[in-house]
């Protein structure tokens, strides 16, 4: 599964993570696309090969990967959060000053404040870019796990 994290606040930042889960033994690996780039893959399964029924269902695996991403891949540097909140407070103070004696423009004040919150308050959005199933040979699986 390839995921994109969007950090939105005073500044914007994107990070992309690639995570894989072996549906038979449950081993999880990061930087999956980099590891897959080193393998020779075909679009069809070889005639002399067979697939094993996964112990982990794809839908359950998807949830596991998503949970793992939420718990382990977030950028733990929270300085951007502090800077965003500080910038929001400064601009809110300025906005309050301009609208403090204008009861007639209360709707406009609320609209401006809502735009300010949307623009500056820190948010993290996680988006799935794509996901897929790869049927690997035993040697391919060993390469993925060992690297």
N, CA, C and O atoms as a GROMACS GRO file, in nm:
protein
  588
    1UNK      N    1   0.085  -0.116   0.000
    1UNK     CA    2   0.000   0.000   0.000
    1UNK      C    3   0.090   0.123   0.000
    1UNK      O    4   0.185   0.132   0.078
    2UNK      N    5   0.059   0.215  -0.087
    2UNK     CA    6   0.131   0.342  -0.092
    2UNK      C    7   0.041   0.450  -0.034
    2UNK      O    8  -0.073   0.466  -0.076
    3UNK      N    9   0.096   0.524   0.062
    3UNK     CA   10   0.019   0.626   0.133
    3UNK      C   11   0.086   0.761   0.119
    3UNK      O   12   0.208   0.771   0.113
    4UNK      N   13   0.004   0.864   0.114
    4UNK     CA   14   0.056   1.001   0.112
    4UNK      C   15   0.004   1.072   0.236
    4UNK      O   16  -0.116   1.076   0.262
    5UNK      N   17   0.096   1.129   0.313
    5UNK     CA   18   0.062   1.209   0.430
    5UNK      C   19   0.072   1.355   0.390
    5UNK      O   20   0.175   1.398   0.337
    6UNK      N   21  -0.033   1.431   0.415
    6UNK     CA   22  -0.033   1.576   0.392
    6UNK      C   23  -0.036   1.644   0.527
    6UNK      O   24  -0.133   1.633   0.602
    7UNK      N   25   0.070   1.716   0.557
    7UNK     CA   26   0.076   1.796   0.679
    7UNK      C   27   0.036   1.938   0.639
    7UNK      O   28   0.103   2.001   0.559
    8UNK      N   29  -0.075   1.987   0.696
    8UNK     CA   30  -0.127   2.118   0.660
    8UNK      C   31  -0.125   2.206   0.783
    8UNK      O   32  -0.174   2.166   0.889
    9UNK      N   33  -0.069   2.324   0.770
    9UNK     CA   34  -0.061   2.420   0.879
    9UNK      C   35   0.000   2.547   0.825
    9UNK      O   36  -0.031   2.591   0.714
   10UNK      N   37   0.089   2.608   0.904
   10UNK     CA   38   0.159   2.728   0.859
   10UNK      C   39   0.232   2.699   0.728
   10UNK      O   40   0.232   2.780   0.636
   11UNK      N   41   0.293   2.583   0.723
   11UNK     CA   42   0.358   2.536   0.600
   11UNK      C   43   0.297   2.401   0.565
   11UNK      O   44   0.239   2.334   0.650
   12UNK      N   45   0.310   2.363   0.441
   12UNK     CA   46   0.257   2.235   0.396
   12UNK      C   47   0.373   2.141   0.365
   12UNK      O   48   0.479   2.182   0.319
   13UNK      N   49   0.349   2.012   0.391
   13UNK     CA   50   0.452   1.912   0.366
   13UNK      C   51   0.382   1.782   0.328
   13UNK      O   52   0.277   1.748   0.381
   14UNK      N   53   0.442   1.710   0.235
   14UNK     CA   54   0.391   1.579   0.194
   14UNK      C   55   0.500   1.475   0.214
   14UNK      O   56   0.617   1.499   0.185
   15UNK      N   57   0.459   1.358   0.263
   15UNK     CA   58   0.551   1.245   0.268
   15UNK      C   59   0.479   1.124   0.210
   15UNK      O   60   0.358   1.109   0.226
   16UNK      N   61   0.555   1.039   0.145
   16UNK     CA   62   0.498   0.918   0.085
   16UNK      C   63   0.562   0.797   0.151
   16UNK      O   64   0.684   0.791   0.168
   17UNK      N   65   0.479   0.702   0.189
   17UNK     CA   66   0.525   0.579   0.253
   17UNK      C   67   0.470   0.459   0.178
   17UNK      O   68   0.356   0.461   0.130
   18UNK      N   69   0.550   0.356   0.169
   18UNK     CA   70   0.510   0.232   0.103
   18UNK      C   71   0.526   0.118   0.204
   18UNK      O   72   0.635   0.094   0.255
   19UNK      N   73   0.416   0.050   0.232
   19UNK     CA   74   0.417  -0.056   0.333
   19UNK      C   75   0.364  -0.185   0.270
   19UNK      O   76   0.272  -0.182   0.188
   20UNK      N   77   0.424  -0.297   0.309
   20UNK     CA   78   0.378  -0.426   0.260
   20UNK      C   79   0.346  -0.520   0.375
   20UNK      O   80   0.404  -0.508   0.483
   21UNK      N   81   0.254  -0.611   0.352
   21UNK     CA   82   0.214  -0.709   0.453
   21UNK      C   83   0.207  -0.846   0.386
   21UNK      O   84   0.138  -0.862   0.285
   22UNK      N   85   0.277  -0.943   0.442
   22UNK     CA   86   0.271  -1.079   0.391
   22UNK      C   87   0.144  -1.141   0.448
   22UNK      O   88   0.130  -1.154   0.570
   23UNK      N   89   0.052  -1.180   0.361
   23UNK     CA   90  -0.080  -1.226   0.406
   23UNK      C   91  -0.079  -1.368   0.462
   23UNK      O   92  -0.182  -1.414   0.513
   24UNK      N   93   0.034  -1.437   0.455
   24UNK     CA   94   0.040  -1.572   0.513
   24UNK      C   95   0.108  -1.570   0.649
   24UNK      O   96   0.058  -1.631   0.743
   25UNK      N   97   0.221  -1.500   0.661
   25UNK     CA   98   0.292  -1.502   0.789
   25UNK      C   99   0.279  -1.372   0.868
   25UNK      O  100   0.326  -1.365   0.982
   26UNK      N  101   0.218  -1.268   0.812
   26UNK     CA  102   0.192  -1.144   0.886
   26UNK      C  103   0.309  -1.049   0.898
   26UNK      O  104   0.299  -0.948   0.966
   27UNK      N  105   0.420  -1.079   0.832
   27UNK     CA  106   0.536  -0.990   0.840
   27UNK      C  107   0.505  -0.861   0.764
   27UNK      O  108   0.456  -0.863   0.651
   28UNK      N  109   0.535  -0.749   0.829
   28UNK     CA  110   0.511  -0.619   0.769
   28UNK      C  111   0.646  -0.557   0.734
   28UNK      O  112   0.742  -0.570   0.808
   29UNK      N  113   0.652  -0.489   0.620
   29UNK     CA  114   0.776  -0.428   0.577
   29UNK      C  115   0.749  -0.287   0.524
   29UNK      O  116   0.646  -0.262   0.462
   30UNK      N  117   0.842  -0.198   0.550
   30UNK     CA  118   0.831  -0.061   0.498
   30UNK      C  119   0.919  -0.049   0.374
   30UNK      O  120   0.999  -0.138   0.344
   31UNK      N  121   0.904   0.060   0.303
   31UNK     CA  122   0.977   0.085   0.178
   31UNK      C  123   0.954  -0.028   0.078
   31UNK      O  124   1.045  -0.072   0.009
   32UNK      N  125   0.831  -0.072   0.072
   32UNK     CA  126   0.792  -0.187  -0.011
   32UNK      C  127   0.822  -0.166  -0.159
   32UNK      O  128   0.874  -0.256  -0.224
   33UNK      N  129   0.791  -0.049  -0.212
   33UNK     CA  130   0.813  -0.026  -0.356
   33UNK      C  131   0.961  -0.030  -0.391
   33UNK      O  132   0.997  -0.078  -0.499
   34UNK      N  133   1.047   0.018  -0.302
   34UNK     CA  134   1.191   0.009  -0.327
   34UNK      C  135   1.235  -0.136  -0.334
   34UNK      O  136   1.318  -0.173  -0.417
   35UNK      N  137   1.180  -0.218  -0.247
   35UNK     CA  138   1.216  -0.360  -0.245
   35UNK      C  139   1.160  -0.433  -0.368
   35UNK      O  140   1.226  -0.520  -0.424
   36UNK      N  141   1.039  -0.397  -0.409
   36UNK     CA  142   0.979  -0.459  -0.527
   36UNK      C  143   1.055  -0.423  -0.655
   36UNK      O  144   1.058  -0.500  -0.750
   37UNK      N  145   1.116  -0.305  -0.656
   37UNK     CA  146   1.190  -0.262  -0.774
   37UNK      C  147   1.308  -0.354  -0.803
   37UNK      O  148   1.353  -0.364  -0.917
   38UNK      N  149   1.358  -0.422  -0.700
   38UNK     CA  150   1.472  -0.513  -0.717
   38UNK      C  151   1.431  -0.653  -0.759
   38UNK      O  152   1.517  -0.738  -0.784
   39UNK      N  153   1.302  -0.679  -0.768
   39UNK     CA  154   1.253  -0.812  -0.806
   39UNK      C  155   1.205  -0.812  -0.951
   39UNK      O  156   1.156  -0.711  -1.002
   40UNK      N  157   1.219  -0.925  -1.014
   40UNK     CA  158   1.164  -0.943  -1.148
   40UNK      C  159   1.021  -0.995  -1.134
   40UNK      O  160   0.999  -1.103  -1.078
   41UNK      N  161   0.925  -0.918  -1.182
   41UNK     CA  162   0.784  -0.954  -1.167
   41UNK      C  163   0.720  -0.980  -1.304
   41UNK      O  164   0.757  -0.917  -1.403
   42UNK      N  165   0.626  -1.072  -1.308
   42UNK     CA  166   0.549  -1.102  -1.429
   42UNK      C  167   0.403  -1.067  -1.403
   42UNK      O  168   0.360  -1.057  -1.288
   43UNK      N  169   0.327  -1.048  -1.510
   43UNK     CA  170   0.186  -1.014  -1.494
   43UNK      C  171   0.098  -1.136  -1.469
   43UNK      O  172  -0.017  -1.122  -1.426
   44UNK      N  173   0.149  -1.254  -1.494
   44UNK     CA  174   0.071  -1.376  -1.471
   44UNK      C  175   0.150  -1.472  -1.384
   44UNK      O  176   0.273  -1.466  -1.378
   45UNK      N  177   0.078  -1.559  -1.317
   45UNK     CA  178   0.143  -1.660  -1.233
   45UNK      C  179   0.191  -1.773  -1.323
   45UNK      O  180   0.120  -1.817  -1.414
   46UNK      N  181   0.310  -1.820  -1.298
   46UNK     CA  182   0.371  -1.929  -1.374
   46UNK      C  183   0.279  -2.052  -1.370
   46UNK      O  184   0.215  -2.079  -1.269
   47UNK      N  185   0.275  -2.126  -1.481
   47UNK     CA  186   0.189  -2.245  -1.490
   47UNK      C  187   0.224  -2.351  -1.386
   47UNK      O  188   0.137  -2.427  -1.343
   48UNK      N  189   0.348  -2.358  -1.345
   48UNK     CA  190   0.391  -2.461  -1.250
   48UNK      C  191   0.387  -2.411  -1.105
   48UNK      O  192   0.444  -2.474  -1.016
   49UNK      N  193   0.320  -2.300  -1.084
   49UNK     CA  194   0.308  -2.243  -0.949
   49UNK      C  195   0.164  -2.254  -0.902
   49UNK      O  196   0.072  -2.273  -0.981
   50UNK      N  197   0.147  -2.242  -0.774
   50UNK     CA  198   0.012  -2.241  -0.717
   50UNK      C  199   0.009  -2.138  -0.605
   50UNK      O  200   0.113  -2.105  -0.548
   51UNK      N  201  -0.108  -2.089  -0.574
   51UNK     CA  202  -0.122  -1.990  -0.468
   51UNK      C  203  -0.169  -2.057  -0.340
   51UNK      O  204  -0.243  -2.156  -0.344
   52UNK      N  205  -0.126  -2.002  -0.229
   52UNK     CA  206  -0.171  -2.050  -0.098
   52UNK      C  207  -0.282  -1.957  -0.050
   52UNK      O  208  -0.277  -1.836  -0.074
   53UNK      N  209  -0.380  -2.013   0.016
   53UNK     CA  210  -0.486  -1.929   0.073
   53UNK      C  211  -0.427  -1.846   0.186
   53UNK      O  212  -0.361  -1.900   0.275
   54UNK      N  213  -0.450  -1.716   0.183
   54UNK     CA  214  -0.393  -1.631   0.288
   54UNK      C  215  -0.461  -1.653   0.423
   54UNK      O  216  -0.582  -1.676   0.430
   55UNK      N  217  -0.383  -1.645   0.527
   55UNK     CA  218  -0.438  -1.652   0.663
   55UNK      C  219  -0.504  -1.519   0.697
   55UNK      O  220  -0.606  -1.514   0.766
   56UNK      N  221  -0.443  -1.411   0.648
   56UNK     CA  222  -0.496  -1.277   0.669
   56UNK      C  223  -0.574  -1.237   0.543
   56UNK      O  224  -0.518  -1.238   0.434
   57UNK      N  225  -0.699  -1.203   0.558
   57UNK     CA  226  -0.780  -1.162   0.443
   57UNK      C  227  -0.732  -1.024   0.395
   57UNK      O  228  -0.686  -0.944   0.476
   58UNK      N  229  -0.741  -0.997   0.265
   58UNK     CA  230  -0.696  -0.866   0.214
   58UNK      C  231  -0.761  -0.747   0.285
   58UNK      O  232  -0.693  -0.648   0.312
   59UNK      N  233  -0.890  -0.755   0.317
   59UNK     CA  234  -0.955  -0.643   0.385
   59UNK      C  235  -0.898  -0.623   0.525
   59UNK      O  236  -0.881  -0.510   0.570
   60UNK      N  237  -0.869  -0.732   0.595
   60UNK     CA  238  -0.807  -0.724   0.727
   60UNK      C  239  -0.664  -0.672   0.715
   60UNK      O  240  -0.619  -0.593   0.798
   61UNK      N  241  -0.594  -0.716   0.613
   61UNK     CA  242  -0.458  -0.667   0.589
   61UNK      C  243  -0.456  -0.518   0.561
   61UNK      O  244  -0.367  -0.447   0.608
   62UNK      N  245  -0.553  -0.472   0.486
   62UNK     CA  246  -0.565  -0.329   0.457
   62UNK      C  247  -0.580  -0.250   0.586
   62UNK      O  248  -0.514  -0.148   0.606
   63UNK      N  249  -0.668  -0.298   0.675
   63UNK     CA  250  -0.687  -0.230   0.804
   63UNK      C  251  -0.560  -0.233   0.887
   63UNK      O  252  -0.525  -0.134   0.952
   64UNK      N  253  -0.490  -0.346   0.886
   64UNK     CA  254  -0.364  -0.357   0.961
   64UNK      C  255  -0.262  -0.256   0.911
   64UNK      O  256  -0.195  -0.189   0.989
   65UNK      N  257  -0.250  -0.246   0.779
   65UNK     CA  258  -0.154  -0.152   0.721
   65UNK      C  259  -0.192  -0.008   0.756
   65UNK      O  260  -0.106   0.073   0.788
   66UNK      N  261  -0.319   0.022   0.748
   66UNK     CA  262  -0.367   0.156   0.780
   66UNK      C  263  -0.339   0.189   0.927
   66UNK      O  264  -0.292   0.298   0.958
   67UNK      N  265  -0.368   0.096   1.017
   67UNK     CA  266  -0.342   0.117   1.160
   67UNK      C  267  -0.193   0.134   1.186
   67UNK      O  268  -0.153   0.222   1.263
   68UNK      N  269  -0.112   0.051   1.122
   68UNK     CA  270   0.033   0.062   1.137
   68UNK      C  271   0.080   0.200   1.092
   68UNK      O  272   0.161   0.264   1.160
   69UNK      N  273   0.029   0.245   0.980
   69UNK     CA  274   0.068   0.376   0.928
   69UNK      C  275   0.030   0.487   1.025
   69UNK      O  276   0.111   0.576   1.052
   70UNK      N  277  -0.090   0.482   1.078
   70UNK     CA  278  -0.133   0.585   1.173
   70UNK      C  279  -0.048   0.586   1.299
   70UNK      O  280  -0.018   0.692   1.352
   71UNK      N  281  -0.007   0.470   1.346
   71UNK     CA  282   0.066   0.461   1.472
   71UNK      C  283   0.216   0.479   1.459
   71UNK      O  284   0.280   0.522   1.555
   72UNK      N  285   0.274   0.449   1.344
   72UNK     CA  286   0.420   0.445   1.335
   72UNK      C  287   0.483   0.538   1.233
   72UNK      O  288   0.603   0.565   1.243
   73UNK      N  289   0.410   0.587   1.138
   73UNK     CA  290   0.474   0.662   1.031
   73UNK      C  291   0.455   0.813   1.039
   73UNK      O  292   0.510   0.887   0.957
   74UNK      N  293   0.378   0.858   1.134
   74UNK     CA  294   0.359   1.002   1.148
   74UNK      C  295   0.492   1.070   1.177
   74UNK      O  296   0.576   1.016   1.249
   75UNK      N  297   0.509   1.187   1.121
   75UNK     CA  298   0.627   1.267   1.150
   75UNK      C  299   0.613   1.313   1.296
   75UNK      O  300   0.525   1.393   1.328
   76UNK      N  301   0.698   1.265   1.381
   76UNK     CA  302   0.684   1.292   1.525
   76UNK      C  303   0.735   1.430   1.566
   76UNK      O  304   0.721   1.470   1.681
   77UNK      N  305   0.794   1.503   1.473
   77UNK     CA  306   0.839   1.639   1.502
   77UNK      C  307   0.716   1.729   1.510
   77UNK      O  308   0.648   1.752   1.410
   78UNK      N  309   0.689   1.779   1.628
   78UNK     CA  310   0.568   1.858   1.649
   78UNK      C  311   0.593   2.008   1.647
   78UNK      O  312   0.505   2.086   1.682
   79UNK      N  313   0.712   2.049   1.606
   79UNK     CA  314   0.745   2.191   1.599
   79UNK      C  315   0.651   2.263   1.501
   79UNK      O  316   0.610   2.376   1.526
   80UNK      N  317   0.618   2.197   1.390
   80UNK     CA  318   0.529   2.259   1.291
   80UNK      C  319   0.391   2.286   1.349
   80UNK      O  320   0.324   2.381   1.309
   81UNK      N  321   0.347   2.200   1.444
   81UNK     CA  322   0.217   2.220   1.509
   81UNK      C  323   0.222   2.347   1.594
   81UNK      O  324   0.131   2.430   1.587
   82UNK      N  325   0.328   2.362   1.672
   82UNK     CA  326   0.343   2.480   1.759
   82UNK      C  327   0.349   2.608   1.676
   82UNK      O  328   0.286   2.708   1.710
   83UNK      N  329   0.426   2.604   1.567
   83UNK     CA  330   0.439   2.722   1.481
   83UNK      C  331   0.306   2.757   1.416
   83UNK      O  332   0.271   2.875   1.404
   84UNK      N  333   0.231   2.657   1.374
   84UNK     CA  334   0.101   2.682   1.310
   84UNK      C  335   0.002   2.743   1.409
   84UNK      O  336  -0.069   2.837   1.375
   85UNK      N  337  -0.002   2.689   1.529
   85UNK     CA  338  -0.094   2.741   1.631
   85UNK      C  339  -0.054   2.884   1.668
   85UNK      O  340  -0.141   2.970   1.684
   86UNK      N  341   0.075   2.910   1.682
   86UNK     CA  342   0.123   3.044   1.716
   86UNK      C  343   0.085   3.143   1.605
   86UNK      O  344   0.037   3.252   1.634
   87UNK      N  345   0.106   3.105   1.480
   87UNK     CA  346   0.069   3.191   1.367
   87UNK      C  347  -0.081   3.216   1.364
   87UNK      O  348  -0.126   3.327   1.337
   88UNK      N  349  -0.160   3.112   1.393
   88UNK     CA  350  -0.305   3.127   1.398
   88UNK      C  351  -0.345   3.227   1.506
   88UNK      O  352  -0.428   3.315   1.482
   89UNK      N  353  -0.287   3.214   1.625
   89UNK     CA  354  -0.320   3.304   1.736
   89UNK      C  355  -0.285   3.449   1.702
   89UNK      O  356  -0.361   3.540   1.732
   90UNK      N  357  -0.169   3.469   1.638
   90UNK     CA  358  -0.128   3.605   1.600
   90UNK      C  359  -0.226   3.665   1.499
   90UNK      O  360  -0.267   3.780   1.514
   91UNK      N  361  -0.263   3.588   1.399
   91UNK     CA  362  -0.354   3.640   1.297
   91UNK      C  363  -0.495   3.655   1.351
   91UNK      O  364  -0.568   3.744   1.308
   92UNK      N  365  -0.535   3.570   1.444
   92UNK     CA  366  -0.667   3.582   1.507
   92UNK      C  367  -0.674   3.710   1.591
   92UNK      O  368  -0.776   3.779   1.592
   93UNK      N  369  -0.566   3.740   1.662
   93UNK     CA  370  -0.560   3.863   1.742
   93UNK      C  371  -0.574   3.985   1.651
   93UNK      O  372  -0.646   4.079   1.684
   94UNK      N  373  -0.507   3.983   1.538
   94UNK     CA  374  -0.516   4.092   1.442
   94UNK      C  375  -0.658   4.103   1.386
   94UNK      O  376  -0.712   4.213   1.373
   95UNK      N  377  -0.718   3.991   1.354
   95UNK     CA  378  -0.856   3.988   1.304
   95UNK      C  379  -0.953   4.041   1.409
   95UNK      O  380  -1.043   4.118   1.377
   96UNK      N  381  -0.935   4.000   1.535
   96UNK     CA  382  -1.020   4.048   1.644
   96UNK      C  383  -1.009   4.200   1.658
   96UNK      O  384  -1.108   4.268   1.682
   97UNK      N  385  -0.888   4.252   1.642
   97UNK     CA  386  -0.865   4.396   1.654
   97UNK      C  387  -0.944   4.472   1.546
   97UNK      O  388  -1.005   4.575   1.574
   98UNK      N  389  -0.941   4.421   1.422
   98UNK     CA  390  -1.011   4.490   1.314
   98UNK      C  391  -1.163   4.485   1.328
   98UNK      O  392  -1.232   4.577   1.284
   99UNK      N  393  -1.215   4.381   1.387
   99UNK     CA  394  -1.360   4.364   1.395
   99UNK      C  395  -1.416   4.385   1.536
   99UNK      O  396  -1.532   4.354   1.560
  100UNK      N  397  -1.336   4.437   1.630
  100UNK     CA  398  -1.381   4.444   1.769
  100UNK      C  399  -1.500   4.538   1.790
  100UNK      O  400  -1.582   4.510   1.877
  101UNK      N  401  -1.513   4.644   1.716
  101UNK     CA  402  -1.623   4.738   1.737
  101UNK      C  403  -1.725   4.736   1.624
  101UNK      O  404  -1.810   4.825   1.614
  102UNK      N  405  -1.719   4.636   1.539
  102UNK     CA  406  -1.810   4.627   1.424
  102UNK      C  407  -1.910   4.514   1.444
  102UNK      O  408  -1.885   4.401   1.402
  103UNK      N  409  -2.021   4.544   1.506
  103UNK     CA  410  -2.126   4.443   1.524
  103UNK      C  411  -2.197   4.415   1.391
  103UNK      O  412  -2.253   4.307   1.372
  104UNK      N  413  -2.194   4.513   1.300
  104UNK     CA  414  -2.262   4.498   1.171
  104UNK      C  415  -2.195   4.392   1.084
  104UNK      O  416  -2.261   4.329   1.000
  105UNK      N  417  -2.067   4.372   1.102
  105UNK     CA  418  -1.992   4.280   1.016
  105UNK      C  419  -1.956   4.150   1.088
  105UNK      O  420  -1.852   4.090   1.062
  106UNK      N  421  -2.043   4.108   1.177
  106UNK     CA  422  -2.018   3.986   1.253
  106UNK      C  423  -2.011   3.862   1.163
  106UNK      O  424  -1.930   3.773   1.186
  107UNK      N  425  -2.097   3.858   1.061
  107UNK     CA  426  -2.094   3.745   0.967
  107UNK      C  427  -1.963   3.740   0.890
  107UNK      O  428  -1.904   3.634   0.869
  108UNK      N  429  -1.917   3.858   0.848
  108UNK     CA  430  -1.790   3.865   0.776
  108UNK      C  431  -1.675   3.822   0.867
  108UNK      O  432  -1.582   3.754   0.824
  109UNK      N  433  -1.681   3.864   0.994
  109UNK     CA  434  -1.579   3.823   1.091
  109UNK      C  435  -1.576   3.670   1.105
  109UNK      O  436  -1.469   3.609   1.103
  110UNK      N  437  -1.693   3.609   1.119
  110UNK     CA  438  -1.700   3.463   1.133
  110UNK      C  439  -1.645   3.392   1.009
  110UNK      O  440  -1.578   3.290   1.018
  111UNK      N  441  -1.676   3.449   0.894
  111UNK     CA  442  -1.627   3.391   0.768
  111UNK      C  443  -1.474   3.401   0.761
  111UNK      O  444  -1.408   3.304   0.724
  112UNK      N  445  -1.420   3.517   0.796
  112UNK     CA  446  -1.274   3.536   0.793
  112UNK      C  447  -1.206   3.445   0.895
  112UNK      O  448  -1.100   3.388   0.868
  113UNK      N  449  -1.266   3.432   1.011
  113UNK     CA  450  -1.208   3.345   1.114
  113UNK      C  451  -1.209   3.199   1.068
  113UNK      O  452  -1.112   3.125   1.091
  114UNK      N  453  -1.317   3.158   1.006
  114UNK     CA  454  -1.324   3.020   0.957
  114UNK      C  455  -1.220   2.994   0.848
  114UNK      O  456  -1.160   2.886   0.844
  115UNK      N  457  -1.196   3.091   0.761
  115UNK     CA  458  -1.090   3.078   0.660
  115UNK      C  459  -0.953   3.069   0.726
  115UNK      O  460  -0.866   2.993   0.683
  116UNK      N  461  -0.935   3.148   0.830
  116UNK     CA  462  -0.809   3.147   0.904
  116UNK      C  463  -0.785   3.011   0.970
  116UNK      O  464  -0.674   2.958   0.965
  117UNK      N  465  -0.887   2.956   1.032
  117UNK     CA  466  -0.876   2.823   1.094
  117UNK      C  467  -0.843   2.717   0.990
  117UNK      O  468  -0.757   2.631   1.012
  118UNK      N  469  -0.911   2.723   0.878
  118UNK     CA  470  -0.889   2.624   0.772
  118UNK      C  471  -0.746   2.633   0.717
  118UNK      O  472  -0.685   2.531   0.684
  119UNK      N  473  -0.695   2.754   0.709
  119UNK     CA  474  -0.563   2.775   0.650
  119UNK      C  475  -0.448   2.744   0.746
  119UNK      O  476  -0.345   2.692   0.704
  120UNK      N  477  -0.465   2.774   0.875
  120UNK     CA  478  -0.351   2.769   0.966
  120UNK      C  479  -0.355   2.660   1.073
  120UNK      O  480  -0.249   2.615   1.117
  121UNK      N  481  -0.472   2.617   1.116
  121UNK     CA  482  -0.473   2.516   1.222
  121UNK      C  483  -0.416   2.385   1.168
  121UNK      O  484  -0.453   2.342   1.058
  122UNK      N  485  -0.328   2.321   1.245
  122UNK     CA  486  -0.258   2.201   1.195
  122UNK      C  487  -0.352   2.082   1.174
  122UNK      O  488  -0.436   2.051   1.258
  123UNK      N  489  -0.334   2.017   1.059
  123UNK     CA  490  -0.412   1.897   1.025
  123UNK      C  491  -0.318   1.800   0.954
  123UNK      O  492  -0.222   1.839   0.889
  124UNK      N  493  -0.349   1.673   0.969
  124UNK     CA  494  -0.277   1.570   0.896
  124UNK      C  495  -0.381   1.487   0.822
  124UNK      O  496  -0.476   1.436   0.881
  125UNK      N  497  -0.362   1.476   0.692
  125UNK     CA  498  -0.453   1.396   0.610
  125UNK      C  499  -0.375   1.279   0.551
  125UNK      O  500  -0.267   1.297   0.495
  126UNK      N  501  -0.429   1.161   0.566
  126UNK     CA  502  -0.366   1.042   0.508
  126UNK      C  503  -0.450   0.996   0.390
  126UNK      O  504  -0.572   0.982   0.401
  127UNK      N  505  -0.384   0.974   0.279
  127UNK     CA  506  -0.453   0.936   0.156
  127UNK      C  507  -0.387   0.811   0.098
  127UNK      O  508  -0.265   0.804   0.087
  128UNK      N  509  -0.468   0.716   0.061
  128UNK     CA  510  -0.416   0.595  -0.003
  128UNK      C  511  -0.394   0.627  -0.151
  128UNK      O  512  -0.488   0.666  -0.221
  129UNK      N  513  -0.271   0.611  -0.196
  129UNK     CA  514  -0.240   0.634  -0.338
  129UNK      C  515  -0.284   0.513  -0.418
  129UNK      O  516  -0.358   0.525  -0.516
  130UNK      N  517  -0.237   0.396  -0.376
  130UNK     CA  518  -0.278   0.271  -0.441
  130UNK      C  519  -0.242   0.154  -0.352
  130UNK      O  520  -0.165   0.167  -0.256
  131UNK      N  521  -0.298   0.040  -0.385
  131UNK     CA  522  -0.270  -0.082  -0.311
  131UNK      C  523  -0.283  -0.198  -0.409
  131UNK      O  524  -0.352  -0.187  -0.510
  132UNK      N  525  -0.218  -0.308  -0.379
  132UNK     CA  526  -0.227  -0.422  -0.470
  132UNK      C  527  -0.181  -0.550  -0.403
  132UNK      O  528  -0.123  -0.548  -0.295
  133UNK      N  529  -0.208  -0.659  -0.470
  133UNK     CA  530  -0.163  -0.791  -0.425
  133UNK      C  531  -0.053  -0.838  -0.518
  133UNK      O  532  -0.065  -0.831  -0.640
  134UNK      N  533   0.056  -0.886  -0.459
  134UNK     CA  534   0.168  -0.940  -0.536
  134UNK      C  535   0.188  -1.084  -0.493
  134UNK      O  536   0.204  -1.112  -0.375
  135UNK      N  537   0.189  -1.174  -0.588
  135UNK     CA  538   0.215  -1.314  -0.561
  135UNK      C  539   0.364  -1.337  -0.586
  135UNK      O  540   0.409  -1.335  -0.700
  136UNK      N  541   0.438  -1.359  -0.478
  136UNK     CA  542   0.583  -1.374  -0.488
  136UNK      C  543   0.624  -1.519  -0.472
  136UNK      O  544   0.557  -1.598  -0.406
  137UNK      N  545   0.736  -1.552  -0.533
  137UNK     CA  546   0.793  -1.685  -0.514
  137UNK      C  547   0.855  -1.691  -0.375
  137UNK      O  548   0.866  -1.588  -0.308
  138UNK      N  549   0.894  -1.809  -0.334
  138UNK     CA  550   0.957  -1.824  -0.204
  138UNK      C  551   1.086  -1.742  -0.198
  138UNK      O  552   1.116  -1.679  -0.096
  139UNK      N  553   1.164  -1.745  -0.307
  139UNK     CA  554   1.288  -1.667  -0.311
  139UNK      C  555   1.258  -1.517  -0.305
  139UNK      O  556   1.328  -1.442  -0.236
  140UNK      N  557   1.154  -1.473  -0.375
  140UNK     CA  558   1.116  -1.332  -0.373
  140UNK      C  559   1.073  -1.289  -0.234
  140UNK      O  560   1.106  -1.179  -0.189
  141UNK      N  561   1.000  -1.375  -0.166
  141UNK     CA  562   0.956  -1.345  -0.030
  141UNK      C  563   1.076  -1.333   0.063
  141UNK      O  564   1.082  -1.242   0.146
  142UNK      N  565   1.172  -1.424   0.049
  142UNK     CA  566   1.292  -1.418   0.134
  142UNK      C  567   1.370  -1.290   0.110
  142UNK      O  568   1.421  -1.230   0.205
  143UNK      N  569   1.380  -1.247  -0.016
  143UNK     CA  570   1.450  -1.121  -0.047
  143UNK      C  571   1.379  -1.003   0.018
  143UNK      O  572   1.445  -0.913   0.071
  144UNK      N  573   1.247  -1.002   0.014
  144UNK     CA  574   1.170  -0.892   0.072
  144UNK      C  575   1.189  -0.884   0.223
  144UNK      O  576   1.204  -0.776   0.279
  145UNK      N  577   1.189  -0.999   0.286
  145UNK     CA  578   1.199  -1.003   0.432
  145UNK      C  579   1.341  -0.970   0.478
  145UNK      O  580   1.359  -0.900   0.578
  146UNK      N  581   1.440  -1.019   0.406
  146UNK     CA  582   1.579  -1.001   0.451
  146UNK      C  583   1.633  -0.861   0.423
  146UNK      O  584   1.726  -0.818   0.490
  147UNK      N  585   1.578  -0.791   0.326
  147UNK     CA  586   1.634  -0.658   0.295
  147UNK      C  587   1.574  -0.549   0.378
  147UNK      O  588   1.610  -0.433   0.364
   0.00000   0.00000   0.00000
